[in-house]
Amino acid sequence: MKAVVLESFGDSNKSFSIQEVAEPSNLAPDEVLIKVESFGLNFADVMARRGFYNDAPPLPAILGYDVVGKVHKAGAEKGEFLMGKRVVAMTRFGGYAQYVKTKISGVVEIGENMQAYKALALATQYCTAYYACCELTNLFSSEKVLLHAAAGGVGTAITQLAKLKGCTVYGLTSSDDKVTYLKDNGVDFPIVAKNGDYHQQLKELLNGEKIDVVFNSVGGVTYKKDFKLLDKGGRLLLYGVADRLTMRKGFLGTVNLLWKFGLLTPVQLLISSQSISGINMLRIADYKPKTLKRCLEKVVEMTHSKQLNPNEGGEFSVEDISLAHQLLESRKSVGKIVVNW
């Protein structure tokens, strides 16, 4: 089979090659083999390509967290009900290939009519958003929500879920060009970070009030700024550290990142009845497979019923994997970027 192989860290036009590799074999009883129609890109892929993602497999590596395709083989009778079915799946890497094996707990049937970009957004972005908004915390009507990277895949999903709950959404973005997209997706107050310190812009919009829930995918100094905006009883959820890309590799870069986060004692949280939570869906997939299954089934159901509406961020052929990565890394994309075989 063919696969996109990450051979070295660095720029996307120098890091990838399309190679013939062995088809996955030796399926465990709880695994299936999927013939891949399309795979999606996630910002963690950019982090891995740049050498900043410790969970990534050693080089040469096949990246990829989410695929759409048909189940080709099953490891045991428990997976035979999926044979020949078109599914969306969350994978533990390996998605940038024509065939991938993954656990049944990360696989849900989608039918023949769901567009690939919609399904691919569900596996990682919408699962992350649903787990964040509906399981790790719960949003309530009239709560004020602050969202970083609101035009990204997870940001798009969190906005839709927050509006279903009746929240007011303050959405951060890096570009004036994305403001219309944010408004169309339901963001009540789009904030363009380059137009001035977002912390100050928010304070003016809030007019003395505070934020109830923060969803932060950036980390670093933004975490400290967000915590200052958090109301009593507020919740701050971290699901990424995109700020790591701006720093040097290695130990010193990690120390710099931790320094930007600053220090916080549990007593502070106790006194203010606040909470801080971290989200890593790979860990959920590894250690809480039933949770992953529940989240994935729910977002597929909500998409079929048109409660959720994933947006396409760009469609590429596999030969243009470099261009797809460049678009994602440029922060100019909105919605889910899809690569087709």
C-alpha positions in Angstrom: 0.0 0.0 0.0 1.0 3.6 -0.3 1.5 6.0 2.6 2.6 9.5 3.3 5.8 9.1 5.4 7.3 11.8 7.6 11.0 11.4 7.0 12.5 14.4 8.8 11.4 17.3 10.9 11.0 20.7 9.3 9.1 22.4 6.5 6.4 20.4 4.9 7.9 20.6 1.4 11.0 18.7 2.6 9.6 16.4 5.3 7.2 14.1 3.5 7.4 11.4 0.8 4.9 9.0 -0.6 6.2 5.5 -0.3 5.2 1.8 -0.6 4.9 0.3 2.8 3.6 -2.9 4.3 -0.1 -3.1 4.9 -1.0 -3.4 8.6 -1.5 -7.0 9.7 -2.0 -9.1 12.9 -5.2 -7.4 13.9 -6.1 -7.7 17.6 -9.6 -9.0 18.5 -10.7 -5.4 19.2 -9.3 -3.9 15.9 -10.4 -3.4 12.4 -8.6 -2.6 9.1 -10.0 0.3 7.2 -9.5 1.0 3.5 -9.0 4.8 3.6 -11.0 7.1 1.4 -9.8 10.4 2.9 -7.8 11.5 6.0 -7.8 14.7 7.9 -5.2 17.1 9.2 -4.9 18.3 12.8 -2.7 20.9 14.4 -1.0 18.1 16.3 0.3 16.9 12.9 2.1 20.3 12.4 3.5 20.0 15.9 4.8 16.4 15.1 6.3 17.5 11.8 8.1 20.3 13.6 9.5 17.9 16.2 7.5 19.3 19.1 5.1 16.4 19.8 6.4 13.8 22.2 3.6 11.4 21.5 4.5 11.1 17.8 6.1 7.8 16.7 9.9 7.9 15.9 10.9 8.7 12.3 10.2 7.6 9.7 6.6 7.9 10.8 3.1 7.8 9.4 1.0 10.5 11.0 -2.8 10.9 11.0 -5.5 10.8 13.7 -8.7 10.5 11.6 -9.9 8.7 8.5 -13.0 8.0 6.5 -13.3 4.7 4.6 -14.7 1.2 4.6 -14.0 -1.6 7.0 -11.9 -4.1 5.1 -11.1 -6.7 7.8 -12.0 -7.4 11.4 -9.8 -8.9 14.0 -12.6 -11.0 15.5 -16.3 -11.7 15.4 -17.0 -8.6 17.5 -16.0 -6.4 14.5 -17.7 -8.3 11.8 -20.9 -6.2 12.0 -18.8 -3.3 10.6 -17.5 -5.3 7.5 -18.0 -3.2 4.4 -19.5 -0.3 6.2 -18.4 3.3 5.6 -17.1 4.6 8.8 -15.3 7.5 10.5 -12.4 6.5 12.8 -10.0 8.0 15.2 -6.6 6.4 14.8 -3.5 6.2 17.0 -1.4 7.6 14.2 -1.1 5.8 10.8 -4.0 7.7 9.2 -1.9 9.0 6.3 -2.1 5.7 4.5 -4.3 3.7 2.2 -5.0 1.2 4.9 -5.0 1.7 8.7 -5.9 -0.5 11.6 -7.5 0.9 14.7 -9.6 -0.1 17.7 -13.3 -0.6 17.3 -13.9 1.8 20.2 -12.8 4.6 17.8 -15.0 3.6 14.9 -18.6 4.7 14.1 -20.6 4.0 11.0 -21.6 7.1 9.1 -23.4 5.8 6.0 -22.8 6.6 2.3 -24.1 10.2 2.2 -22.1 12.0 4.8 -19.4 14.2 3.2 -15.9 13.2 4.1 -14.9 16.6 5.5 -17.9 16.5 7.9 -17.1 13.0 9.1 -13.4 13.7 9.5 -14.0 16.8 11.6 -16.0 14.6 14.0 -13.3 12.1 14.9 -10.9 14.6 16.5 -12.1 18.1 16.6 -15.8 17.5 17.4 -15.0 14.7 19.8 -12.6 17.0 21.6 -15.2 19.8 21.7 -18.0 17.5 22.9 -15.8 16.0 25.6 -14.8 19.5 26.7 -18.3 21.1 26.6 -20.5 18.2 27.7 -18.4 15.8 29.8 -15.3 17.5 31.3 -17.5 20.5 32.1 -21.0 21.4 31.3 -22.1 24.7 29.8 -25.3 26.4 30.9 -27.5 29.0 29.3 -26.4 32.7 29.6 -22.8 31.7 30.5 -20.0 33.7 28.9 -17.5 31.6 27.0 -14.0 32.7 25.8 -12.6 30.7 22.9 -9.1 30.8 21.4 -8.6 29.9 17.7 -12.4 30.2 17.2 -12.1 29.6 13.4 -10.2 26.4 13.7 -11.7 22.9 13.7 -12.1 22.6 17.5 -13.1 26.2 17.8 -15.8 25.8 15.2 -17.2 22.8 17.1 -17.1 24.4 20.5 -18.9 27.5 19.2 -21.7 25.3 17.8 -22.1 23.4 21.0 -21.9 26.5 23.2 -24.7 28.2 21.1 -26.8 25.0 21.4 -26.5 25.5 25.2 -27.5 29.2 25.0 -24.1 30.7 25.8 -22.6 34.0 24.7 -19.3 33.3 22.8 -16.3 35.6 22.7 -14.1 34.2 19.9 -10.5 35.1 19.2 -9.0 34.9 15.8 -5.8 36.0 14.1 -7.2 37.7 11.1 -9.9 40.2 10.1 -10.7 37.9 7.1 -12.2 35.3 9.5 -14.6 37.6 11.3 -17.5 36.9 8.9 -16.9 33.2 9.3 -17.0 33.5 13.1 -20.3 35.4 13.0 -21.9 33.0 10.6 -20.8 30.1 12.9 -22.4 31.8 15.9 -19.7 33.8 17.6 -21.3 36.8 19.3 -18.2 38.9 19.8 -15.3 38.2 17.3 -12.0 39.6 18.6 -9.0 40.0 16.2 -5.9 39.6 18.3 -3.7 41.6 16.0 -5.9 44.7 16.6 -4.7 45.1 20.1 -4.2 43.2 23.3 -7.1 40.7 23.4 -7.2 40.9 27.2 -7.9 44.7 27.1 -10.4 44.3 24.2 -12.3 41.7 26.3 -12.3 43.8 29.5 -13.9 46.6 27.5 -16.5 44.2 26.0 -17.3 42.7 29.4 -17.7 46.1 31.1 -16.7 44.8 34.5 -18.1 41.3 34.2 -16.1 38.1 34.0 -15.8 35.0 31.8 -17.4 31.8 33.0 -15.6 29.3 30.8 -12.4 29.6 28.8 -11.3 27.1 26.1 -7.5 27.7 25.4 -5.5 25.9 22.7 -2.5 28.2 22.9 -1.1 28.1 26.4 1.9 30.2 27.5 1.1 33.7 28.6 -2.4 33.5 27.3 -3.2 31.1 30.1 -2.3 33.7 32.8 -4.3 36.4 30.9 -7.3 34.2 30.7 -7.2 33.2 34.4 -7.4 36.9 35.3 -10.6 37.1 33.4 -12.2 34.1 35.0 -15.2 34.6 37.3 -15.7 32.9 40.6 -16.8 29.4 39.9 -15.2 29.6 36.4 -13.6 26.8 34.5 -10.5 27.0 32.3 -9.9 24.1 29.8 -6.6 23.7 28.0 -6.6 21.5 24.9 -3.3 22.6 23.2 -0.1 24.5 23.5 0.3 26.1 20.0 2.6 28.7 21.7 5.2 25.9 21.8 5.8 26.4 18.0 7.2 29.9 18.6 10.0 28.6 20.9 13.2 26.7 20.4 13.3 22.9 20.7 14.6 21.0 23.6 14.9 21.5 27.4 15.3 25.3 27.3 12.2 25.7 25.1 10.2 23.5 27.5 11.4 25.5 30.5 10.5 28.8 28.7 7.0 27.4 28.1 6.5 26.4 31.7 7.7 29.9 32.8 5.1 31.5 30.7 2.4 29.5 32.3 3.5 30.7 35.7 2.7 29.3 39.1 -0.7 28.5 40.6 -1.5 26.8 43.9 -4.6 24.6 44.5 -5.5 26.9 47.4 -6.2 29.7 44.9 -8.6 27.4 43.1 -10.3 26.4 46.3 -10.8 30.0 47.5 -12.3 31.1 44.2 -14.1 27.8 43.5 -12.4 27.7 40.1 -11.1 24.7 38.1 -8.4 24.1 35.4 -8.6 21.0 33.3 -6.4 19.6 30.5 -7.7 17.6 27.5 -5.7 15.1 25.5 -8.0 12.9 23.4 -5.2 10.4 22.7 -5.1 9.7 26.4 -8.9 9.3 26.5 -8.7 6.9 23.5 -5.9 4.9 25.3 -7.4 4.7 28.8 -11.1 5.6 28.4 -12.2 3.9 25.2 -15.8 3.9 26.2 -15.7 7.6 26.7 -14.3 8.1 23.2 -16.9 5.8 21.7 -19.7 7.7 23.5 -18.4 11.1 22.3 -17.9 10.0 18.7 -21.4 8.3 18.5 -23.0 11.5 19.9 -21.4 13.9 17.5 -22.2 11.6 14.5 -25.8 11.5 15.7 -25.9 15.3 16.2 -24.5 15.9 12.7 -27.0 13.5 11.1 -29.8 15.5 12.9 -28.2 18.8 11.7 -27.6 20.1 15.2 -23.9 20.3 14.3 -22.5 21.4 11.0 -18.7 20.8 10.4 -17.2 23.1 7.9 -14.7 22.3 5.1 -11.3 24.0 5.5 -9.8 22.8 2.2 -9.6 19.7 0.1 -6.3 18.3 -1.3 -5.0 15.3 -3.2 -2.4 13.2 -1.4 0.3 14.4 -3.8 -0.3 17.9 -2.4 0.1 17.0 1.3 2.8 19.7 1.6 0.3 22.4 0.5 -2.3 21.1 2.9 0.2 21.3 5.8 1.2 24.8 4.7 -2.4 26.0 4.8 -3.0 24.6 8.3 0.2 26.0 9.7 -0.5 29.4 8.1 -3.5 29.8 10.4 -5.5 31.0 7.4 -7.7 28.0 7.2 -11.2 27.6 8.7 -12.9 24.3 9.3 -11.5 20.8 8.5 -8.7 20.2 5.9 -9.1 16.9 4.0 -6.7 14.9 2.0 -8.0 12.4 -0.6 -6.4 9.2 -2.0 
